[in-house]
Each structure stands twice: as structure tokens, then as C-alpha cells.
Amino acid sequence: MEKASCEMVKYDVSHHSSWFSKQRSYRKELIHLFKCLLVPAIQVVLHKPVILFGTNLCRIFFFAGLANRRLVFVYNELPRLDNSIVGKLDRFIFKRFSKRILVSSIERSKLLEGYYDVSGLLVLPNIPSFLEESEIEVKRPELVYAGLISANRFPEEYISKINKSGLNFNLLGHVAHDFDLSVFENHHYYGVLEQRKSQDTQKNFQYALLSYTTSEVNNNYCAPIKLYEYIAAGCVCVCVNENEGLKRFLESYPALFVMIDKVDIFNFNAEEYESQRRVFFEEEHLYLENTITNVTSLFGFENAC
């Protein structure tokens, strides 16, 4: 938004406490968001430039897009691709506002453009602002994972693959109450770390795990933030599955990505890694810059503040 040359007001709204539990409630989530969004709602009504970041926020304020042409929708998760009430609402939003919708990967944009028969979806890569690229140096030949540790992220099949890899497994993040870390044969748990501390810890390890299922479309078309964290930390990304959201990276950057069943024959080359890492971030930042340019020019953000 620096290119927009305007004053930006940011509202951070967290999910309801039930959102990441087995008792997830859409009703509680919507009520919670409504309570938190009175001031942003006024901004929408006043026709100021507004970026709605979050799939549920896009659904709540979809009607404002009819009047406010400077309102942009960021679907950080995939919409519901079915005929449920929520699915029909998502369909209306994508059909009506396709030129003002941002999604988090090329793969997701292609999927949704085909599903809804629209064009013009913009790509906003999940590149976190805190990244600091580390030097490529000798690291411990071990595996690290940062994120939610749960049965959904680690079904028995994945646990077996991790154990068979023979790598010591280091975990950072919140452990779900129904998950037992002892299922991993050789592991060390670092606990829940602040973001920068987490990235500093990741820098110690050669390999970093991307664990996403293929059975659920949102995970199959994953666009993980940790992908950028891992590569900035100088780790090789180890994929459990050839997810649709990861295939492009597996094919284009063989020095940065490897399947878990091929780790034992993977030959790390620091020079090749650094070369591909540079191209990787150049390409991803190009998508980001193009999207920012499109948003600021299409909706007049640079003249609106």
C-alpha cells in the first residue's frame, strides 16, 4: 500500500475462540465479527477504499460492494464450492465482483475462474512482511514443522511417512488437546514460539515439512504462509503429498522442494538452492506487485485519500 500514497487504517479482528476447535460455530463467528466491525462498517458506508481481508468478512459485507466500487474482497480461504446457502452466496460474490477479488495463489485463481466461469481474479501471495532471508549454511540434517499440530494435519498415514524418513522431527506450535506427540518416534517439541523466534529456530534445520491433505479442496489447493517462511529460513520444503497447490513449486524448484519419500536420495546443493530461492522470491513478489498496481489503478486508491 506504500505505492498508493495514502493513509491506511488497519483493523485486526481475530476469530471467535471456537473457530479452531472441534466446536467450530459459524453462528458464533458471525456474531463475533459483527460486534468487532462497527467502525470498519462505517468506513464501508462512507465509500472509502476498503480491503476486506478474510473469507467470512467478504461474506458479511458483500452487499457493500454494490455501492462502494472501491471495496476489494480478499478470499484467504477458498469459497464453498457447493449449493449450500454459503456456497450460493460465494457464487454471487464471485460472479458479481470477480474483478475486485483477490485469492492467494495462481492455482486457486484458475480453479475458481473455471468453476464460476469468470475472469480477472487477482493473485495475492501469502508472503508475510516479517521475512528475513538467512544465509545458506551448514544445518542440522533434521526435519522441522511450524504450525498447528493436530490429527487433521497429521493423520496416521503422514505419521508413518515421517517416521520412515529416519529424520529427527522438530515441532513448533500449538498442540491440539486430542493429539499425542509420542506417535513420532524421534521428535523434539519446542512449544509455541513468537513468530520471529520461530523463524530463527527454523534456520537451524535442513528440512521443513509441508503437511496438507488432498481429500479436502481447501487443503489440496493449499497456499501456505509457512512455504515462504521455510524458504527464507534456508530450509528445503518436504512435501507429504503432491497437492495441487504445490505441484508448480515441486516442478519448478527442485532444489527447494522434495517429496518426503525421496529425502534419503536428495542431494543438497547450496549454490543451486540460493539461485532458485532468488528466482522463487522474485516471481512471487512480481505477482504481489502486479496485484498492488492493479488494485491501486483500478480503484483509484492513490487519489482517494
N, C-alpha and C positions, 0 to 999 in steps of 0.2 A: 504493500500500500504506500510505500515511500514514493513510488512513481506517480501516485495520484495527487501528491502535493496538497493533501487536505488533513484536517484534524480528525483523528479516529478515536471513537469511544468504544471500548471493548467490554462486553458483559459476559462473564464466565458463570455458567449455570451447570451445576453437577446433576447427575441422575438422582432419582429417588433412591433411598437406601436399599430398596428391594430389587433394584434393577439387575444387579449382578448375582442374585441368589436364585435358588430354585423356586422361590415365591414371587418371581417377577410379575408385576402387575401393571398393565397398560393404563388402567384407570388411575392408580396412584401416581404413575409417572406423569400423566397428562395434567392432573390436578396440581401436582408439584410444580410443573413447568409454568402453568398459568399463574400461580402465585408469585413466581420469580420474575415474570416477564412484563410487569406493568409498564415500566419505563421504556424498554425496547418497543413495546406495543405502541406507545405514544410516538416514538420515532418513526414507526411504520406509517401511522396515520398522518403524520406531518409530511409524508412523501420525501423524507430524507434518504440518501443512499444507505441501504441496509444489506448486510450479508447475513443470511440465516445459516449458521453452521450447525448441522445436526439433522438427521433424518426426521426425527419427531418434531423439531421446530419447524421444518419445512411443511409438515402436515398441518400443524396448528395454525400457521399464518398464511396458508396457501391463498386464502381469499384476498389478502392484502396485495398480492401480486397483480390482481386485476386492475387495481387503481394506481399502484405505485410501480412505475416502469423501471425504477432504479433499485428494485429489490432482487437480490440474487439468492438462489437456492443451492446449498451445498449438501448433497447426499453423501455423507461419510460412510454410510452403510447402504447396501443395496435395498431398493424398494421391495415391497411384497409382490412377487410375480405370480399372482393368483387372482381369483374372482371374489375374494373376501371384500368386506367393506373397506378395509385399509388398502387392499390391493387395487380396488376401483378408484380410490382417492389418489393413490400414487399414479395410476394410469392417466387420470385427468390432469394432474400436475405436469407430467412429462409431455403429454400431448399439447397442453396449452402453453407451457413455458420452456420448451426444450432449449431455446437459445439463451436462457438465463439459468441453466442448471449445470452445476459442476459435480463431477464424480472423481473418484480417487485413482483411477488407472485407465490406461488405453483399453485393456481387456473389458473392463466394466462398461466403458462408453460404447464399445462395439456390441456387447451383449444387449444393452438397453436400447440402443438405436435400432437394432434388429427386432427386438421384442415389441417395442412400441411403434415401430415404423416412423421414426423421427430422425432428424439430423441436427448437427450443430452442438451436441453436448461437449462441454469443455472439460479438460483433464486438470485436476489439481492434485499433484502427487503429495503423499503424506510425509513430506520432508520436514522434520522437526527443526525449530530455529536454534536449538542449543548445540547442534552437532559441531564437534571439533575433530578433524581428521588426525589420527595418530600416525606416528612413524611406523613403517613396516620393519619389524624387528623380530628377533627370535622369541617365540611364545611357547607356552606350555602346550604340548600336543593333547589337549583335552577339549571337551565339549561344554559350552555354556548355554544357558537358556535364561531369558529375562521376560517375565510376563506372568499372567495368571496361571497357576498350577492347579489343574482340575482334571477330573475324569473325562470331561469333554475334550480338553486339549491333549490328554494322554490316555487314549483307550488302550486296551491290552495289547493290540497289535503293534502300536507305536512303542510301548514299553519294551516289548520283545526286541524290536529293531534296535533300540538304543542300547539295551544290554548286550546284544550280539555284536555291536560295533566294537566293543572292547575298550571304548574310551571312558575315562573318568568323566562323570557328569556333574556339572556345577549349576545350581539353580538359584535364581534371584527373583523374588516376587511373592505375592500373596498365595498362600496355600488354602485351597477350599477345604471346608470343615470335613468333607467326606472323602478326602484324598490322603493316602498313606505313602509318604516318601520312601518307605522301606522297600517298595516294589522295584526301585532302582538299585542294582547290585553294587555299583561303586559311585556314590554320589556325595556331594557336599552342599549343604544349604546355607546361603549367605543371609537369608532373611529378606525383608523389604527395605530397599535402599532408595535414598533420594536420587533423582534422575541422573545428575552429573556423577554421583558416586557409583551408580550402577554402570554408567558407560566407562568410567575409569577401571572398574573391575573387569568388564568385558574385554578390555585391551590386553589382559594377561593371557588370553586363550586363543588357540589357533582356529578353533571351530565354534560356530554358533548355530543353534537349532531353530529352524522354522517348522513348526508343527501345526498343520491345518488339515482338516478332513476334506474329503471330496464328496461326501454324501449330502452336504448342505450347501446350497448355491452361494451363500454369502461367504463361506469359508473356502469353497472351491475357487471363487474369484477373489481371493484374498488380496489385499493391498496393504501389507503390514508396515507400520511405522518402524518396527524393530529391524526391518530389512536395511534401512538407511543407518540405523544405529550400529548394527553389526559391521557393516562395510566401513563406516567411518572409524570404527574401533580397530580395523585391520583384520577382522575375522573372515574366514571362509564360511559362507552360509551353507549349512547342511539341511537339505530338504527331505522330509519324510515321504512326501507324495509329489507327483508331477501335477500340481494344481494348475488350473487354467491361468490363475493369476501369477504363476511363477515360471511357466514354460518359456516365455520370452527371455527371461534372465538366464535360465539354465542353458539355453541355446546360444545366447549372445555373449555371455561372460563365463566361459568355462574355468577361468582362474578364480572367479569369485563365488561360484556355486557348484555344489556337488550333491548327488543323491547319497543318502545315508548308507546304502548297501555298497557304495563304491569308495567310501572313505579310506578303506585299507589299501587301495591301489592309487590313491590320489597323491600326485607329486606337486608339492607347493613350490612355486617359483615367485620369489619376491618381486623381481623386475616385471614379470608379466602381470602379477597382481596389481602393482602400482599403476601400470599402463591402463589396464582395464578399469580400475577404480576411477581413474581420472575421466575416462570416456563415459562411464556409468553416471557420474555426478553431473558431467556436462550435459548429457542427454536429458536427465531428469530435471535439471534446473531450466533447461530450454523449454520443456513443457510448462513448467511453472511460470516462467517469464512471459511466454506466449499467452497463457491464460490471464495473467495480470494485465497485460496490454489489451487483450480483448475486452475484459471487464471494464477497464477504465475508459476505453474509447467508445464501446457500445452504449454504456450507461452514463457517460459524462461525469464520472467521479471527479475528474481533475477540475471541472468547472462548477461543481456542486457545493463546494464547501466554503 
